[in-house]
Amino acid sequence: MRRRQIVAGAAALAFGGAARADAFPSGPFRIIVPFGAGSATDQAARNVAEGLNRLFKVPAVVENKPGANGAIAAEVAAKAKPDGMTIFVCSNTAAASNVAMMRSLPYDPLKDFDPLTLIGRAPVFLMVNPKVEAATAAELVALCKRQPGKINFGSGSASTRISGELLKAKAGIDMVHVPYKSTPAALQDTMAGHVQLCFTDPVTGLPQVKAGTVRCLGVGNRGRYKLTPDIPTLIEQGIPDFELMTWTGVLMPRGVPAPVLKTLHEAIVSVISDPAYVERQAQGGSEITPCSSDEMRRIQIAEINLYREMMTIAGIEPE
């Protein structure tokens, strides 16, 4: 513990020295989040805010701007002054998959932003209200086939929307989609029984599984997810090729000076690599996955192509 404190102190001095030399930061950080409080993205953003405050000794304020699958927040972030003081902490929805899922956007995640790093990633998890008469994914499929068009699924992001649509397509069932502004909102209505099921990231959903307010029927991973080995995959339960990941990352408005981008990349990677944070996220089911800006850009492009393919499979037209 003493060594960790010394390392953290040295990092703070290093970043503080760089900041004074380059006149950066020039004021409080503004961290824009496209989903509501309590979401996995929001939790990651607040950890980043706390870390930047600690390293640079300036305030870091989180602004939640949910709605339009993250497009509202993304447009605000894209138009911000490119001085390094506005940071967009977002999910793969705003960073990539919106390009495939929406006919037009008020921003371009590839042209209007410079990628910085991924923060974390995890597969999607299928959650149902405890009163749903299905203890397995196979039983849920059978229930939906007995009651076509009577089962509702909620979604609060592109990943959770496409998850439900893929389940429909892969299992040959008919469900009704109910959109929400965030995954926690969809989960809350699943808990309350207003919708029967939803897909979530593990950070949002697994605590409610432990609390008994929802039941988890499976994970959308190729094999058993290493952080939740007791939860069966949807594939092993008869849903073919059901594999879908969610991730959180950091984008900066295009035009931030390269030295500032480098400083922020080093700072944020330092923050999310803290062993206590890594362990806390692992307990929630999320892997911490920092990367280079070039690697994040490759991931963005691959995600856009993946969602276009999945939408074709699910028979979804861009909205």
N, C-alpha and C positions, 0 to 999 in steps of 0.2 A: 504493500500500500504506500509506504514511504517513497519507493522508487517511482511509482505512478505519479505521485504528487510532484516529485522533482521534475519528471519528464513533462508533465502538464505545465509546470511553471516555466520551464525552458521554452516550450512552444509558445506560450503567451508572450514571453519577452521577445522571441524571434519575430512573431507576427506584429507585435507592437512596434518593434524597431523598424520593420518594413513599412508599416503604416505611416510612421512619422517621416521617414525618408521620402516617401512618395506622396505625401499629403493624402493618404488613403487609410481609413475611410474619412470622408468629409462631413459625416453627420450620422444620424441613425439609419440602420438598415431597415428596409421595407421588404418583408417576405410575404409574397402573395400566394395564396393557396386556393385551388379551384373547388374544394369541397368543404363541407361543414365541419365544425368542431367535433372531435372524437374519432374522425376517420383516420385510417392508417397514414394517409398523406399529411393530415393535420398534425398528428403525433410526431412524424418525422420532421416537419417544419419547425415545430416548437423545440425539438432537440437541437436543430441547426441554429435557431435563434438564441437559445441558451448558450451554445458553444461559441457563437460569434461574439456575443456580449462578453463572455469570459475572456476570449482571446484578444479582442480589440478594444475592450473597455468603452464601448458605445452601445446605446440601446438597439435592440433588434425587435421590431414590432411585426407580429403576424396578422395579416388581413385575410379573413375568409370571405371568398366571393363565389359561392356555389351557383350552379345553374348552367343550362345549355351544354351539358356534358363537359364542363370546364372551359367552354369557349369565352364566357364572360370574363373570367379571370385572365385567360391567356391574352385576350385583346388588350386589357389594361396593362399587363406586363410587357407585351410587345411594344407598346407605345411609350413606355417609360424611358426616361433619360438614361442613355447607356454609360453611366458613370460607375457601375458596380454596386450602387447602393440599393437597387431593386433586384430582388432574387425571386425567381419563380420556382417554387417547389411543387411538383406536379406528379400525377400518375401517368402511366402509358396512355391513358385516354386523351389528355390534352397534348401530350408530347408526340403522339404518333397516330393512334387508331382513329381519332376524329377525322383524319384525312380520308380514310376509307369509308367511314360510316355516315358522313355528312356531305351533302351536295356542294355546299359553299360554307366557307369559314371566314370570319373577320380577321384572321391571322393565318400565317403559314408557319408551322412548327419547324420547318427546315430552313426557310429563308429569313424569318423574323427573329430567330433565336440562335445563340451559340450554345451548344451542349457543354455541360461542365462535368457531371459525374452521375452515375446511378447511386442511389442510397441503399435500397434493399429490394428483394424480390421474393415471391412466393407463389405457389399455385392457388387456384380458386377452390373454395370449399362449398359444398351443397348443404344448406341449412333448411330445416323444415320446422314448422310450429309443432310442439309436442303432441298436439291433439290430432295431427294428421295420422291416419291409420297406415303408416308405412315405417318399418324399422330398417329397411334397406333400400338402396336405389332401385333394385328390381321390383320391390313391392310398390314403390312410388310410381314406376312406369306402369305397372298393372292397374293401379288406382286411376291414373290418368286415362288409360285406355277404357276403363269402365265408365269414366265421367268426362268424355271429351269436351273441351271448352269450359269446364267448370272449375279447373284449378288455376289460380293466379300466381304468377311469380313477379317479384319486385326486383328492380335494378337501380343502381345509383351511379353507374359508370359504364363505359364501353365494355370493359371486361366482364362485368356482371350481366350486362344485357346480352352480349354475344354468347355467354355461358348458357343462359336460359334458352336462347334460340338454337344453339348447338344440341342441347339436350333434346329439344323437340325434334330436330332433324335426325339425330343419331338414333333416338329411341322410337321414332315414328309416333309421337304423341301430340296432342293439341292442348296448349296452355295459353292463357291470356297474359300479355305483358303489361305491367303497371310501372311507369317510370317514376323515379324519385330524384331529388337534387343531390343525394349522397347515399353511400352504402349504409352508414349508420341509420339513416331514415328508413331505408328499405328493410333493414334488419329489425328496427323497432316495430314496424307494422307486421312483420312476420311473427315476432314475439307476441303481438297483440291479437294475431289471427285475422287481420284485415287482408293479408295475402297469405297463401299457404307456404310459400317457400321463396328463397332467394339464394344467390351465390354471394360469398364475401371473401375478402382476404382474411388470413388467419388472425392478424392483429385485432381486427374489428370483431370477428365472429367467435373465435375460440373461447374468450372469456365468458361469453354467454352460454356456450356449450357446457363449460364447467359449472356455471350457475344454474343450469337446468332449464333455462328459458327457451332454448331451441335445441333441436337434435341434429347432429351432423351425420349425413348419410354417405359421404364420400369426398374424395379429393381428386381434383382434375390434374393428375400427374401420371407420367408414363409408368413409373414404379412407385412403391411406397415412399412417401416424402420422408426424408431422413429426420426431420424435426417432429414429425407426427407419425411414427411407424405403426401405431395401433389403429390408425384410420385407413380403411380399405380404399383403393382407388376406384373410380367409376368404371375404368376399363375392366378391372377384374370382376366387376359386378355385371358385366354384359353390355356396357355402353361403349361401343367400339371407337378407338382412337380419340378418346376425350382427354385432351391435354391442353391446358391454358394457364399461362402465368400472368401475374400482375407485378408491376414494379413501380417504384417511386424514384424520381430523379430531379436534377437541378438544371434549369435552363436560365440563360442570361439574355437580356435584350441584345440584339445584334449591334456590334459596334463598341463594346466595352474594350478598353485598351488591353493588349496582351499581357502586360505585367500585372494588371489588376486581376485578370482571369487566372493567371498562375497563382497569385497570392490567395485568391478565394478557393481555388481548387485544393491547394495544400491545406488551407484552414478547414474546409468542410470534410475532406478525407480524414484529417486529424480528429475532428469531432466525432464522426460516425465510426471511427476505428477504436474509440475508447472501449476497453474490455467490458466495463460495466454496461455500456449501451448495447454492445454486441450480445452480451448474455441476456439482457432484458428483452431484446427483440427476438432472440432465439426461443426464449420461454413463450413468447407470443406466436411463434411459428414463422418468423421472417428472417431470411438470411441477409446479412450486410454485404453488399457487393460493389465497393467503389471501383471506378474504372477511369480510363483516360477519356478526354473529350472526343477523340477520334473513335474510340470504341463505342461510346454512347451514341454517336451519330450513326454508326453501322447498325446498332440495335434499333434505333428509331426507324430506319429505312426497312429493315427486316420486318419490323412490327407492322408497318403500313401494308406491306405485301402479304403478310400472314392474315391480317384482318380482311383484306380484299378476298383472299381465298376462302376464308371461313364464312364470309357473308354470301359467297356464291354457293357454298355447301348448304348453308342454312336457308337460302332462298330469300335473303333480305336485300331490299333496295336501299341505297343511301337516302337519308331523310333530308 
